[in-house]
């Protein structure tokens, strides 16, 4: 089974970040420069998406680690490996 990586802007710990998902399960994020966080289009996008806390990300990452599906830690068959964060 191939897994799909996706990303979206959302609020994490009261900041806008680019959250990465594997089959819709969040596993990591990238912080955005302040200039990008102030972009009205990114703010609207983040507001329309789910908000995450550090506890949420801990829980989902731990689940992926338990299942050996965390793409940053285990070799996972990805449909779109080019979309992995750096």
Long-range contacts (C-beta under 8 A, 24 or more apart in sequence): 1-77, 2-77, 2-78, 2-79, 3-69, 3-71, 3-76, 3-77, 3-78, 3-79, 4-78, 4-79, 4-80, 5-71, 5-78, 5-79, 5-80, 5-81, 5-83, 5-84, 6-83, 7-83, 7-85, 8-45, 8-49, 9-42, 9-45, 9-46, 9-49, 10-46, 10-49, 10-50, 10-51, 10-52, 11-46, 11-47, 11-49, 11-51, 11-52, 12-51, 12-52, 12-53, 12-54, 12-57, 13-52, 13-53, 13-54, 16-42, 16-43, 16-46, 18-85, 19-49, 19-52, 20-84, 20-85, 22-64, 22-69, 22-70, 22-71, 22-76, 25-60, 25-63, 25-64, 26-52, 26-56, 26-57, 26-60, 26-61, 27-57, 27-60, 27-61, 27-64, 27-70, 27-71, 27-72, 28-57, 28-61, 28-72, 28-85, 29-57, 30-85
